[in-house]
Amino acid sequence: MFDTGRFLKDHFTDVDGVLGLLSAHGYRTPQREAVKKWFSRSSIPWEWGIILIIVAQAELETREPLNLGAYTGNDSYDIFA
């Protein structure tokens, strides 16, 4: 299972971080209350999840691939592990 709460905290810190980075990268922003629910439920609608992954990748100064495996408990990238 993907650790959505940890992903949000690691890459955006809080609601303002999500809204600020989305805006800074030219994306429309969801309502503040919706983003608060993402943090409290540790769940993001998939449509927004894709955008947040793109924004999180853009924020990495090293431009290395975003390690999403770190949020599944499986860093090996083996989907059958």
LOVO-106759 format. One record per atom (N, C-alpha, C, O, CB): x, y, z; residue in three letters. Coordinates in steps of 0.02 Angstrom, whole numbers, plus 50000, padded with zeros to 5 digits. Glycine has a CB too. Example, Ala and Ser with C-alpha at 12.3 -4.5 7.8 and 13.67 -1.06 7.14 Angstrom:
506604971650390ALA
506154977550390ALA
506604983550390ALA
507124983450423ALA
505654977650452ALA
506424988850354SER
506844994750357SER
506455000250394SER
506705005750402SER
507044997050286SER
END
This chain:
500424994150000MET
500005000050000MET
500445006250000MET
500965006450033MET
499535000050060MET
500245011249964PHE
500615017549959PHE
500495021750021PHE
499925022750042PHE
500405021549895PHE
501035024150052ASP
500995028250112ASP
500885035550092ASP
501355039550091ASP
501635027550156ASP
500265037250077THR
500085043850053THR
500235049250104THR
500485054650085THR
499355043950034THR
500095048050167GLY
500235053050219GLY
500965054850221GLY
501135060750226GLY
500005050450286GLY
501395049950218ARG
502125051250220ARG
502345054950157ARG
502765059450161ARG
502515044650228ARG
502075052950100PHE
502245056450037PHE
502055063850042PHE
502455068250024PHE
501865053149977PHE
501455065350066LEU
501235072250073LEU
501705076150120LEU
501915081750104LEU
500515072550099LEU
501845073350178LYS
502275076750226LYS
502985077650200LYS
503285082950210LYS
502285072950292LYS
503255072550168ASP
503945072850143ASP
504035078150089ASP
504545081450086ASP
504155066150117ASP
503545078750045HIS
503625083149987HIS
503265089749991HIS
503435094449954HIS
503405079549926HIS
502775090350035PHE
502375096450037PHE
502305099450107PHE
502105105150114PHE
501695095250008PHE
502455095650158THR
502425097550228THR
501725098550255THR
501525095350304THR
502815103950238THR
501335102850223ASP
500665104350248ASP
500225106950191ASP
500435107050133ASP
500705109550305ASP
499625109050208VAL
499145111450159VAL
499425117350119VAL
499365117550058VAL
498485113650193VAL
499745122050154ASP
500025127850119ASP
500575125750070ASP
500655128850017ASP
500295132850169ASP
500955120650088GLY
501475118150043GLY
501185115449979GLY
501445116749924GLY
501875112850077GLY
500635111649984VAL
500305108949924VAL
500055114649881VAL
500185114949821VAL
499715104249944VAL
499685119149912LEU
499385124649873LEU
499915129149843LEU
499855131349786LEU
498925128749918LEU
500445130549881GLY
500975134949857GLY
501355131949798GLY
501485135349749GLY
501445136449912GLY
501545125549804LEU
501925122349750LEU
501495121349687LEU
501745122249631LEU
502205115749772LEU
500865119549695LEU
500435118949637LEU
500385125649601LEU
500455125949540LEU
499735116449657LEU
500275130849638SER
500215137549609SER
500875139749577SER
500865142549522SER
500015142549663SER
501435138449610ALA
502085140449584ALA
502245136949518ALA
502605139649477ALA
502635138849635ALA
501975130949508HIS
502105127249447HIS
501555128249395HIS
501535124749344HIS
502185119849462HIS
501095132849408GLY
500585134649359GLY
499975130249358GLY
499575130649311GLY
500885134549294GLY
499885126049408TYR
499285121749411TYR
498735125349450TYR
498875129249495TYR
499445114949444TYR
498125123949431ARG
497565126549471ARG
497605123049539ARG
497875117649545ARG
496865125349436ARG
497325126149589THR
497365123249656THR
496675120949678THR
496175124049664THR
497655128349706THR
496665115349714PRO
496025113049742PRO
495845117449801PRO
496235121649824PRO
496075105549764PRO
495245116549826GLN
495025120349884GLN
495435118249945GLN
495605112349953GLN
494275119349897GLN
495585123049988ARG
495985121850048ARG
495685116150090ARG
496055111850115ARG
496025128250090ARG
495035115950098GLU
494715110750139GLU
494825103850110GLU
494905098950147GLU
493965112150145GLU
494835103350045ALA
494955096950012ALA
495655094450029ALA
495755088550045ALA
494865097449936ALA
496145098950025VAL
496845096950039VAL
496925095150113VAL
497295090550129VAL
497325102750020VAL
496575098650156LYS
496595096850228LYS
496365089650237LYS
496645085950278LYS
496145101650270LYS
495845087650200LYS
495595080750205LYS
496105075750179LYS
496145070250205LYS
494945080050165LYS
496495077650128TRP
497015073150103TRP
497505071450158TRP
497695065750167TRP
497385076350043TRP
497695076650196PHE
498165075550251PHE
497835071450307PHE
498145066850334PHE
498415082250278PHE
497225073150326SER
496905069650382SER
496725062450365SER
496735058150408SER
496285073450404SER
496565061150302ARG
496375054350281ARG
496955050350252ARG
496905044350241ARG
495825054750229ARG
497515053750239SER
498085050650205SER
497865047550139SER
498025041750123SER
498425045250250SER
497475051450102SER
497205049050039SER
497125055049991SER
496895060350011SER
496525045550049SER
497325053849928ILE
497275059049877ILE
496885056149819ILE
497015050449799ILE
497985061549854ILE
496395059849790PRO
496075057449729PRO
496605056349675PRO
497065060349669PRO
495525062449705PRO
496545051049637TRP
497085049349590TRP
497235054949541TRP
497815055749521TRP
496895043049551TRP
496735058849521GLU
496845064249474GLU
497345069349503GLU
497785071849468GLU
496185067749456GLU
497265070749567TRP
497725075449601TRP
498385071949619TRP
498905075149619TRP
497405078349664TRP
498355065549632GLY
498965061849650GLY
499475062149594GLY
500075063049607GLY
498795054649665GLY
499255061449532ILE
499705061749475ILE
500025068649471ILE
500635069149461ILE
499325060249409ILE
499635073849480ILE
499905080649477ILE
500405081749534ILE
500925084849523ILE
499335085849482ILE
500245079249594LEU
500705080149650LEU
501365076449639LEU
501895078849659LEU
500375077749715LEU
501335070649608ILE
501955067049592ILE
502375071149543ILE
502985071649550ILE
501795060049562ILE
502055074049493ILE
502415078249444ILE
502725084249479ILE
503305085949466ILE
501935080649389ILE
502355087549523VAL
502615093349558VAL
503175091349606VAL
503675094849610VAL
502055096949598VAL
503095085749640ALA
503635083349686ALA
504265081949646ALA
504815083549669ALA
503405077049724ALA
504195078949587GLN
504775077549544GLN
505105084049522GLN
505725084549522GLN
504565073449483GLN
504715089049504ALA
504995095449481ALA
505385098949536ALA
505835102849522ALA
504435099949456ALA
505215097549599GLU
505545100849655GLU
506225097749671GLU
506615100749708GLU
505105100649715GLU
506365091849645LEU
506995088649661LEU
507555092049621LEU
507545091949560LEU
506965081049645LEU
508035094849657GLU
508575098349623GLU
509045093649586GLU
509355095649537GLU
508965102449673GLU
509095087449609THR
509555082749577THR
509275080149511THR
509645077349471THR
509695076949623THR
508635081049500ARG
508285078549440ARG
508345071049433ARG
508315068449377ARG
508565081949378ARG
508425067549488GLU
508425060349487GLU
507715057849493GLU
507275061449517GLU
508875057449544GLU
507585051649472PRO
506905049049476PRO
506635049149547PRO
506995047849595PRO
506885041849449PRO
506005050749553LEU
505675050849617LEU
505575043649640LEU
505285039649603LEU
504985054549614LEU
505815041949698ASN
505785035049723ASN
505105033749755ASN
505035034349816ASN
506355033749774ASN
504625031949715LEU
503955030449741LEU
503945023849779LEU
503505022749820LEU
503455030349685LEU
504425019549765GLY
504475013249801GLY
504565014349876GLY
504365010249916GLY
505045009149774GLY
504865019949894ALA
504975021549964ALA
504315022350001ALA
504295021850063ALA
505385027949970ALA
503775023649966TYR
503125024649997TYR
502685018449994TYR
502105018550014TYR
502765030449963TYR
502965012949969THR
502585006649966THR
502875001450013THR
502594996050021THR
502565003949895THR
503445003050044GLY
503774998250086GLY
504184993350045GLY
504414988250071GLY
503274994550128GLY
504274994949980ASN
504624990449935ASN
505094994649892ASN
504884997049839ASN
504134986249891ASN
505704995649913ASP
506184999749876ASP
506494995949817ASP
506864998949778ASP
506735002049922ASP
506344989649809SER
506654985649757SER
506334986449688SER
506614984249638SER
506644978349776SER
505754989649685TYR
505374990549624TYR
505114983949596TYR
504874983849539TYR
505804993949573TYR
505134978649633ASP
504864972249611ASP
504134971949634ASP
504004971049693ASP
505274966149639ASP
503674972549588ILE
502974972749607ILE
502724966149635ILE
502184965849664ILE
502544974649548ILE
503114960749627PHE
502914954249652PHE
503254952549719PHE
503154947049746PHE
503064948949601PHE
503664957149744ALA
504024955749807ALA
503554956349866ALA
503764955349923ALA
504624960549816ALA
END
